[in-house]
Each structure stands twice: as structure tokens, then as C-alpha cells.
Amino acid sequence: MESALSILEEEMNPARSAPAAPLRDVVIQDEFWGRYTRLVRDKVLPYQWEALNDRVPGAEKSHAVENFRIAAGLSRGEFHGYVFQDSDLAKWLEAVAYRLTTDPDPCLEAVADEVIGIIAQAQQPDGYLNTYYTVAQPGQRWTDERRRHELYCAGHMMEAAVAYFEATGKRALLDVVRRFAEHIETVFGREPGKKHGYPGHQVIELALVKLFHITGEKRYLALAKYFIDERGRQPHFFDSEEHERGEEGHKGYFEGYVYAYTQSHKPVREQDKAVGHAVRAMYLCSGMADVAMETGDSSLADACRTLWHNVTQRQMYVTGGIGAQDYGEDFTFDYDLPNDTLYAETCASIGLVFFAHRMLQMEPKGEYADVMERALYNGVLSGISLDGARFFYVNPLEVWPQACAHRHDHRHVAPERQPWFGCACCPPNLARLIAAIGRYIYSQSETGVWVHLFVGSSLSTTLQGKPLRILQTTTYPREEGSTFTLALEGTADFTLALRIPGWCQQPSLAVNGSPMELEPILKEGYAYVHRLWSSGDRIELGLPMPVERLSAHPEVRADAGRVALQRGPVVYCLEETDHGRNLSGLALPRRSVLVANYESNLLGGTTVIEGEGLRTQDEDWGDHLYSSRESLERTVPLRAVPYALWGNRGPGELLVWVRERR
Amino acid sequence: MESALSILEEEMNPARSAPAAPLRDVVIQDEFWGRYTRLVRDKVLPYQWEALNDRVPGAEKSHAVENFRIAAGLSRGEFHGYVFQDSDLAKWLEAVAYRLTTDPDPCLEAVADEVIGIIAQAQQPDGYLNTYYTVAQPGQRWTDERRRHELYCAGHMMEAAVAYFEATGKRALLDVVRRFAEHIETVFGREPGKKHGYPGHQVIELALVKLFHITGEKRYLALAKYFIDERGRQPHFFDSEEHERGEEGHKGYFEGYVYAYTQSHKPVREQDKAVGHAVRAMYLCSGMADVAMETGDSSLADACRTLWHNVTQRQMYVTGGIGAQDYGEDFTFDYDLPNDTLYAETCASIGLVFFAHRMLQMEPKGEYADVMERALYNGVLSGISLDGARFFYVNPLEVWPQACAHRHDHRHVAPERQPWFGCACCPPNLARLIAAIGRYIYSQSETGVWVHLFVGSSLSTTLQGKPLRILQTTTYPREEGSTFTLALEGTADFTLALRIPGWCQQPSLAVNGSPMELEPILKEGYAYVHRLWSSGDRIELGLPMPVERLSAHPEVRADAGRVALQRGPVVYCLEETDHGRNLSGLALPRRSVLVANYESNLLGGTTVIEGEGLRTQDEDWGDHLYSSRESLERTVPLRAVPYALWGNRGPGELLVWVRERR
């Protein structure tokens, strides 16, 4: 890698303007997120450990731990599961590491250490680590990166190793992945004799940047950059692979489509629309942003901005869901956002959070935080049930359970959360995101601190060589704002940049009780409060949250004539359980007054939106299927609940975009 | 078949109340249908003959005639095409026969005679006739009725033979199919040693009834009845077949679904919802109705009524399209009628016309004729272009061409008519229906004549032993009504039953200039005018056709808040060519005045509907995808054209159900 490294040296011009505050510096104490972090700690991680060990009755078998035991020579048997089964364990370990960072638990750590020992034993003498190829297809390594996910599994294990090292200071798994990374370096690269290749499913790019960060070893960054730069070049790597396997022309289901599906249809800097598998696209974009920031590569940063723009302004659901079709779990085309036949995988919204978080560190703009918040409070959390034991893979915005049961083009849409999946990427992905929610709240530079999310928490850090603590108290998104109290030694001259959400029309700010004019200090979605701060200074940010009726861009055919309700960052929905069947028969008059009410006994305590709606009467239709008579309507109460909480009161219909009566 | 025959004898209680007037008695002279019958005569039949002989440049190869030549020993080569390729030639021959009935052409007849000679030579010594098995799989006959369409091809050849005999009096093809039917009798039946089976794709049932009609041989009716009675019995024939092939459990794509797909999930008399492949279902129902009428089987007639009710009052598009999904080309479930991902195959609407026409003969009720007319003027004719050279297989009610190009769940929806299909069932099916349109206009019994359709035509028949001629003059559906002039010898006491369409709110009737009160003579959709008629009597039927806004039943989710425009029997649509892109941005205010105007230069001369609509403005949206600002609208002219004519002015968007602004 010498040549790539030396190129890198020249390009190095770091551009991470607002690096995230590390997880260990943030303590969460929050009404809203506390529910989810406790759920991950008390339910999800223990449940998933049981699942990974095939001890959940009735759930699909994982075999992930057993695959490692077999590869390690500790057990006998056959590999079971997907070729990417290893990544489920890796994501669980990563989630465990975050949990241990914020909430130490020697028992859990001992369990993790033990399984890390098995992983280390499963590593091959040359550093290779992948239970599928080790157990099921020895000798076939690195022959099918397009489909076989070796680099993907490697990436997830690297992320786990970095997180576990940061949490515990233990090097065992870090050493494993470093040896693996060095093995991968011998296989892939521009140099003659190496494969001029890259993963079919991205994630190793961003993982290698993490590895670079924790170790300071530029070779990892160089390898990440290589994978990104090589992607989509001609002659095409996937064709070469196919040729070497003697399988030309056997692309099967994705015939003619394998390139866009994996975002390798052209070099990444030439890509201007998000295409293909949405999770892969988000992991790629995250890795691109990481490499751009670490190397100061402005063309790569521009490609990130272009793709960000396309995803969030053309191809994103109002819930932060992405991926408009089942086929390929794919992006489709601008403004194609059907509500019922979509994909909107939980993992894709998680990937969007990763991408947003990186862009936010590259350049702290409210548009990134707005999307990050939209995805977090809606399309991510919809993936998990209130009891933490059931999950959505696909997150629809409109559900007619009969269609899911009878229509082949809805067969991928489950009308209820499921206990576990054979392809179990989403549950551990949720766990690792929620367990690390503290990383997404604050950024910090030499000159100050940014607040991106309104989460009850404290940040304990050092600024300009002196300790600083920021205590954020809030009941957001239930109530309208956050209060920040500073603790520091003496005084300090720095900027506190508070996000003013895009959804908020009438924000207010007061420092130590004195209102401040916002206009002069607003820049790209943040209020930059710069002063000489003293301990005990108190900043009150008011974020009024009237109920908003959102319209979609007129090109979004699926939402024409409809509105979605949103209050603060929370998108609402109608459920059959509150309105009876046939939600399409409901309309919301524009003149209806909509009121938000907190209900402490509903869905663990949540704010509902209530108002008057109209329902088409079907009593007098009889057996007519079509009629020229004007159909009658009656006034009915409407009650919308947060989208993320739908489906927690039994199966039934769901509707986000409701017809508006002007 | 002796026992089945004797059972039949006992049951025989014919119940064809209003038999259709035969094609040879009807001469069409009609502004509307003339265009289509000329198209079939001058374009479609010659074009299809070229296609069947693989002489259309750029079109998919048919090979249908060549397959027969090979099977006849007149040519060497391999079978090419689908296992049901023979049926394309049969349907063409049937269409030719109808054309020769109404419009003799010695040249065309010579061509037909020649190909009939080839067919006769392809028949095997034992009467078997199927080029696929004869050429490609000798020895495998009758081993896979579920998938291999031998009885289906037989049925179509029988229909062709009956039609050709009726048209020309020539027996060659009739003799072929009689020998084939007698061979089939030796293979299938209740008797021990025979296969207790029936076709995977129905049509032979109704074809055998035609053969019975023309020959008077009850054994054909008995075989039709057997196929219908056997269907869906346990042990299941398709399982037995599979067992005999040693292929248990290899149902492939349709795993777990083969029974409903072929309407064999239970005995036909127990079926209460239309399921499975829509064309098969309609051919089955037509055969059931035929057998019920010929045998007086009231339980079978009831099953027909139940299925009719389900199809037309729960699962039919406003265009007369049926089959709501691509998978299985299937019915789905009640009120599931998506406009863009549907199937609505041209052949299925044709099948619905066949079913309706039989029910109408069983019991002359307006509901049957209303549906027959709806399908004919809309979902059938939409299948063919104005130049007769391009065809829709799938007939959508909403098209966004980008979605057809990019969404996998729209890949079956062509946004433009295609020149020919590898699976070419629809073009010859259209040809045989249009060529025989004269059969659908009149019914006749001992006591009178029914008029079902308003088509410029004359019926020359004999009633009560005396010649009677009814001349119908009309410009329907351009203008509002029909005039009937009688020619007879002396006077005659009979009933003229004129259909009062369900869509008509204010019909009027005058006999020899004197208005008649309709109420007292109205019964189930027909005005029964009974009197002593004289030659020259003139009946004027007025059918005012204001523009109607139709709503769908509130359970039809896809059409909630929308209306479809209809005038008379014609359903209208909006096209991109008249409104620019994004038809979903249009809304029709309820207060808008809608006016029908005939435009002689548009689409070969047609009536358009015009009025004021609203269009959402998207100029000021910029890059916003969602916004809480109220979106602005501007007034725009709307212009709707007949649905059947859409797509004749270049590709683009289509919309039938337009949002209504109340």
C-alpha cells in the first residue's frame, strides 16, 4: 500500500469541522430515550444473545455463535444461515460495547469476552476470519465479493472491535480485526497481483476509518479510500470475479442490474442519484463522508452532498424511511414514494442516521440534523416494539392487512412486527444505534459545542484545556424546548451552537432569563451563542410545537391531496384500533382544529393529536360497486398517534397520509 | 360415457330463456363498431396471419402455423413457442369464420381451407391433435393438464370448427374436432381406467357445448358437464397427475396456490368468490352457465349467479377490467382494485363479456347487459390501437411511465401498446370478439326479441313462423338513443324488450311518435313493449347521457376521494398529452360544469368531456420534499377522452380516477 499511502499523505487535509462528542462523555437521563436505552439494556441485548445462541423458542434459528464455535474447532457441525450470519454477532457485540461504555456490567462483559475468545480462535493463521468460508467453502475465499459479504462481515467485526476497545480498553478483538485488515490488504489493492476489487455490500469503508481513528494507522484509511476509489471503475470487478469463477452471464435475479444495485455502476464521484440497495448506499455514503473528512477530498465531499440532496429531497419518506421498492430493497427514482409497497427497511433509516451524522460533522448544518432527527424519532424507532421483542424489517406508511396477506406485491410488508428474522440485520442494528444514542447529541470543536438533539443528558468534556459540563434538561418531544445549564471553572469564551429545527417556526432563546434575538445569530439551522460563559449559566431554548399538516411535493403522486400530521419531530399516523376499519374512508378538513394531548396511560405515555374528521358512509351503498350518487359523510373524531408506536395495540390498518378536505 | 349421458337425460331441462340471435341474421352498419369491424377485416386478420406465419419484421416469432406443418409432416424442424401456441391459430380461424359469416371473401376462405387441411394432417390416427406433444414430447400426452394446456387448445379448435362450419358449411375442421372430442372421451371420465381430470386452463367446457349445439350430440354436453362436475373434487386430479409423473411437491412458483389459481380448490358449486387466473375463471363460468342452461341444473346456475355477483360487485374495475394483480394474473380479494399495479388483461374482459352474454341468455336482466357493455366499450377495446396493429395485454387505469420502467412491481404494465406478444392470446381474442359483435346485440325467443346493445344493425329473423326484420339506427354512443323500425308481413303480436341501461336516469320511449310511459313496462332493466306490431312501426328510445361523476364503493381504497367520468357507456380518462406531466396534481371541483363535445378530428372522431380543474402549483416548492405551507393551486382546463382510446397519441401518463375537490 505504499503508493496509496503516499498519495494519501499529500491529500491529507482533515475537514471534520464538528466532531461528535465521544459516547463516554455523555450520560443520558431522558424521558423519551430512557425508555429505549433501558429496553436495549434489559430486553433487546439479552433476548438477542439468546437468539444468537438459538435459544428463543419459535424464532428462526440464528446459529451465529455456533458457526464461530465450529470455525474455532470447538464444536462440530455444518454452517447454518446466510453468508453474512457473522455480522449479527458483530453488531450485537458492538451494541454490548456501547452499553458497557455508558453502563458497565461485569457479567455481560464476561459473556462478551468469552465469545470474543471464540472469534479469535476462529481466525485463521493468515488473519482471515469468516465462518461461512472457513466451515462451508474452504478454498473458495474471496471469489465472490459481489454476493458473499466477506468484506461486509469484516467491516462489522471491525466496528465491534473498535467499540469494544473504547468501552473496555481490551485489545483482544482489536488485534483480531487488525490482523484481518492486514490480510485484506494483501488481497485487495491497485498493485499488480492484487484483486482490483471492493465489497458487494459496503460497510468496511467506514469501519476502516474507525480503525484508523483508534489506532492512528493510516494504512487502514488508505484501504478505505482504495475501496471507495476503485468502486465502479472499468473493467468492472464483478465481471472479473465472474470470469474467474467461469460463470459469465449468470447474474440471475438481478441480471443487468447488479451494478446499480451495489452502487458500482459508475465511480462514486460521478454518481448523482441514490440507486440500488438502500442500506448499502447509506453505508457507502457514510464511508465516503468519513474518507472525505479524513483526507480533505473535496470531490468526494461534493459527491456526498449530491447524494445527500438526492436522498433527502427526492427519495425519502416523511418518516425518514428510504428504499421505495422490495426488489433489490432499492431506491427507485425521484419522487417515487408509494406508501404501501415500499421497503423503508429499518436498517436503511439507521444508515441514513449514520450518513447524516457524518455530514453534520463535516459541516454543521441544520438540514443534516433535521433529517437525522426525522429518521430517529420515526422510521428507526418504528422498527422495534414497545416491549423490545418484536421488530419491523419493512416500515410501511400505509397498511391494509388483507393486501399484505393476498397481494403478491405486498408480500414483503408484514402487518405486524415479527419476533426475529432469518436475515436478522435490523434488530442488532437497532440495538447498536439506540445504545449509542449519546454520540448523536453533541459535537465539539476547539471553539465550542454544538447541540444537535434535544435529549436529557449531560456532556462532560474539556474545552480549551478546562473541564466543561453541559446539563441538558428536557421532556422533549413531549414539551416544547430544552434547558442547558453550564458547569465550568471560572469563565470561558466559547460558542454554544444550538440547533433550531427546520420544523420550528417560532423558536425562542433566553440566557439567564434574558430573551435573546435569534435572527442575528442564526446560521444554517443553528443559533450560535458566543459569550464569556460562567458556571451556572442557564440557556432556555423554546421550540413551540403546534400540530403541522405537512404536504408532500406535488411530484409525489402517492401523497397528492393528502397531508401528514407532525408535531415537533414526531410524525403521526392513524390506526384501525382507534377508527375502525377502512382508514381510506377518512378525510381531514383543513378547517379542523387539531389539538395535542399527552396521555400518560397510552402506549407507555405519549402525545396524541385529536380533531374532527369526516368518514364516508358506506351503509347505503349495498352491492353497488360504482355509483353516480354523491356519497354521504359523517363527522367522526380523529386521533393520531406517533408513527413509531403504531402496531403496538394489535394488528390492523395504518395510515400516515390522510386525505385532506379543503 | 353412457352412465353420464343417462344422468344427463334425466336432468335435461333447458333454461336458455333468451338465446342470442345468430350472427348470420345480423348485419352491422354502425358508426362506432364499424370502425372496429373494418379494422379487424382489413388490418388485424391479415396482420395476424402474417404474425402466425412469422412474417412480421421485428415482432416476436409465433411459429404457430409452422408447428402444424411440422406435426403434419409437411416441414421439418422443432416446435417453437408456448405449449398453447396452437390456440393462437384456432382463435384466428374462429375470427376468420365470423368475418366470412358477415362478409364473405373467397380468397380468405381459401387461405383458411388450406390451413385447415394442414391441421387435419397434423391430427394423429387416434384423433389426438396438439403440435407441442406431437412434435416436442411424443409419448408424454395427457400427463400434465395442470400446466400443459392440451384441453385448452382442443377447446379453442372446437370453437373455431363450429364457427367455420356455421360460416361456410364446410365440415373438414368440424370432423377433426369431433374425432378429437371422441378421443378425449376415451381419456377423461368418471369411469374406471379413465383419468378423473379436467383442464388446468378452461375453455373446452364451453366449446363442447357449442359442439353439442351444432351437432345435437349429447355426448359432448355430457363431457362438458363432466369436466365441470369433476373440478375441485378430492383426491385432487393435479396431485394424482403429479404423483404419476413422480414429481410430488414440485409446484414451483405457484407452490401452495395451484388449486385456487385454476379454480380447482373446491367443487365449482361450492365456490363463492372469484379466485385465481381471471381468464380461466371467466371461461369456466361461461362453460358453467352453458351447461346449466342446457341441463337445467339450478345448483350450477346458482353458482354462476354467486360468482357473477362477486366478480361484478366486488372485483371489477369501472372499465370492466378484472384481475387485480400480476401474480397469477389473478383475482385477489373483495374491493382490492389498485389502478396501477393491476392486471386487467384484455382476454379477461373478453371472458367477462362471454360470461355476461351467457347469463343474459339464461335470464335477460339488465345487470348482465350493463356489465357486458361496460367491458366492451372500455376494458376490451382499450386492448387494441386505433390502427389495429398494437395491443395491450394489461389495461391499467393509472400509468406513470417512469414507474413502469423502474419499479419491479409495475414491470408487467406496458405504458404503450405492443406490436405482438410471445404469449399472443389477446390479439386474436379481440379479433374473434369484434368480428362476432353482431351476436351480442339481440336475443330472441318464441315470444319476442330483446335488444341488449345499441349498435346500428339489422336483425333478419323469423318469429312465430313469419319473417321479421328490425332495423336499428343510431349514432350511439355519440348521440343519445336508438331508433327501431320494423318490417314484417301483416301484423304480429310479440314483445320487443329494449334494454334501459343502468347508467341512464331519464330514458324515454315513443312508438310511432307517441310517448310511452316506461315505469309500467320496466322489468329488470328492460322495457317490455308488447303490442300488435305492423310493418313500418317505429320505436324511438331516448337515452340521455349527461356526464356522470362515478364514485367507487368506500371499501375500494384506491379510489377514495376520487371520481371517474362516464358518459353513457363510455368511461373517460385524462392523458398527459392534454394536461402535461403529473396528472396526480389535478383535481376536479364538484362544482365544475362538465360538457361533452364531439370532436371529429380527434382520435378518429370522438366525444370529449371538458371542464375546469385545479392543478397544484409546484413552481415554488424548490427542493423541499415536505412542507407545512398550504400548496397553491391554479385553475386549468380539463379534457377527458374515452378510456378505450388512450395511448393513441404517443406514450405518457394516464388517469381514470381523478381527485375530487368537494
Boltz contact constraints between the chains, C-beta under 6 A:
constraints:
  - contact:
      token1: [A, 313]
      token2: [B, 623]
      max_distance: 6.0
  - contact:
      token1: [A, 313]
      token2: [B, 625]
      max_distance: 6.0
  - contact:
      token1: [A, 318]
      token2: [B, 626]
      max_distance: 6.0
  - contact:
      token1: [A, 325]
      token2: [B, 407]
      max_distance: 6.0
  - contact:
      token1: [A, 325]
      token2: [B, 408]
      max_distance: 6.0
  - contact:
      token1: [A, 327]
      token2: [B, 408]
      max_distance: 6.0
  - contact:
      token1: [A, 332]
      token2: [B, 406]
      max_distance: 6.0
  - contact:
      token1: [A, 332]
      token2: [B, 407]
      max_distance: 6.0
  - contact:
      token1: [A, 333]
      token2: [B, 402]
      max_distance: 6.0
  - contact:
      token1: [A, 333]
      token2: [B, 406]
      max_distance: 6.0
  - contact:
      token1: [A, 341]
      token2: [B, 409]
      max_distance: 6.0
  - contact:
      token1: [A, 402]
      token2: [B, 333]
      max_distance: 6.0
  - contact:
      token1: [A, 406]
      token2: [B, 332]
      max_distance: 6.0
  - contact:
      token1: [A, 406]
      token2: [B, 333]
      max_distance: 6.0
  - contact:
      token1: [A, 407]
      token2: [B, 325]
      max_distance: 6.0
  - contact:
      token1: [A, 407]
      token2: [B, 332]
      max_distance: 6.0
  - contact:
      token1: [A, 408]
      token2: [B, 325]
      max_distance: 6.0
  - contact:
      token1: [A, 408]
      token2: [B, 327]
      max_distance: 6.0
  - contact:
      token1: [A, 409]
      token2: [B, 341]
      max_distance: 6.0
  - contact:
      token1: [A, 409]
      token2: [B, 409]
      max_distance: 6.0
  - contact:
      token1: [A, 548]
      token2: [B, 628]
      max_distance: 6.0
  - contact:
      token1: [A, 550]
      token2: [B, 626]
      max_distance: 6.0
  - contact:
      token1: [A, 550]
      token2: [B, 628]
      max_distance: 6.0
  - contact:
      token1: [A, 551]
      token2: [B, 627]
      max_distance: 6.0
  - contact:
      token1: [A, 551]
      token2: [B, 631]
      max_distance: 6.0
  - contact:
      token1: [A, 552]
      token2: [B, 626]
      max_distance: 6.0
  - contact:
      token1: [A, 553]
      token2: [B, 621]
      max_distance: 6.0
  - contact:
      token1: [A, 553]
      token2: [B, 625]
      max_distance: 6.0
  - contact:
      token1: [A, 554]
      token2: [B, 585]
      max_distance: 6.0
  - contact:
      token1: [A, 554]
      token2: [B, 616]
      max_distance: 6.0
  - contact:
      token1: [A, 554]
      token2: [B, 618]
      max_distance: 6.0
  - contact:
      token1: [A, 557]
      token2: [B, 584]
      max_distance: 6.0
  - contact:
      token1: [A, 560]
      token2: [B, 584]
      max_distance: 6.0
  - contact:
      token1: [A, 561]
      token2: [B, 659]
      max_distance: 6.0
  - contact:
      token1: [A, 584]
      token2: [B, 557]
      max_distance: 6.0
  - contact:
      token1: [A, 584]
      token2: [B, 560]
      max_distance: 6.0
  - contact:
      token1: [A, 585]
      token2: [B, 554]
      max_distance: 6.0
  - contact:
      token1: [A, 616]
      token2: [B, 554]
      max_distance: 6.0
  - contact:
      token1: [A, 618]
      token2: [B, 554]
      max_distance: 6.0
  - contact:
      token1: [A, 621]
      token2: [B, 553]
      max_distance: 6.0
  - contact:
      token1: [A, 623]
      token2: [B, 313]
      max_distance: 6.0
  - contact:
      token1: [A, 625]
      token2: [B, 313]
      max_distance: 6.0
  - contact:
      token1: [A, 625]
      token2: [B, 553]
      max_distance: 6.0
  - contact:
      token1: [A, 626]
      token2: [B, 318]
      max_distance: 6.0
  - contact:
      token1: [A, 626]
      token2: [B, 550]
      max_distance: 6.0
  - contact:
      token1: [A, 626]
      token2: [B, 552]
      max_distance: 6.0
  - contact:
      token1: [A, 627]
      token2: [B, 551]
      max_distance: 6.0
  - contact:
      token1: [A, 628]
      token2: [B, 548]
      max_distance: 6.0
  - contact:
      token1: [A, 628]
      token2: [B, 550]
      max_distance: 6.0
  - contact:
      token1: [A, 631]
      token2: [B, 551]
      max_distance: 6.0
  - contact:
      token1: [A, 659]
      token2: [B, 561]
      max_distance: 6.0
